[in-house]
């Protein structure tokens, strides 16, 4: 006979007296964007248990300098291709205001401390190995074990860090391609925020260099935002000038198209892809970079199949060949 016994989560946490310990045992914090953190509960427990569930991100009722720096990083998660909402980005202002009351309530201190811990762990994990575990696609790519050091990362490196940003940067992928993608993402986010969203008009046949094209002004603004055209190179007419042709050639080369300067169907489709979609593509590219192992037993050779390029990296993962 099999006897099923319902056991409270508190049973696994011994004599859970404090507000903080109780929330950890429940694996739930109601005022977070994603309240259920049971998938991180063991890591959170490993973070607090060695210090007897003492508060780690406040001193004398006020947030530590490190807590403030962590919150700043979480609020700017979009700069890394992540969503600040996932780490309570808009919620930190109200939490900080509650702590500035005189004196802050013990319950507010406990919830604040736990929120910083859970959000920092989620952010560190997403930054390091991605939001989606590729093991869900194939068991050989399972990266769940990479989360094992989260408690140690926070306790040994973040809680008393001189430079919180540097600690997070150290766990990002070490590859040139990843860094270039981050840089391009910033320019596309800026361009998407500034772009008017106009669509280039189609033409019955490819637009040839030197011909008249009613979308020349829109094309000029777009290529300037993308960096393919100098900021001061604005055509005064609807003519498809040599300056614009050269900029289109640069755009075509970057998008795997024949750089002939003619605006045919394929080039028109790429030019009319909304910049918000480009931002999403770059975010997904960063996600895939995070799935790549961050260390190799020997310097790797990387083959980019669509690009028809092979690169040999050195031990610092910089391109040598």
Secondary structure by P-SEA (a helix, b strand, c coil): cbbbbbbcccccccccccaaaaaaaacccccccccccccaaaaaaaacccccccccccccccccaaaaaaaaaaaaccccccccccccccaaaaaaaaaacccccaaaaaaaaaaaaaaaaaaaaaaaccccccccccccccccccccaaaaaaaccccccccaaaaaaaaccccaaaaaaaaaaaaaaaaaaaccccccccccccccccccccaaaaaaaaaaaacccccccccccccccaaaaaaaaaaaaaacccccccccaaaaaaaaccaaaaaaaaaaaaaaaaacccccccbbbbbbccccbbbbbcccccccc
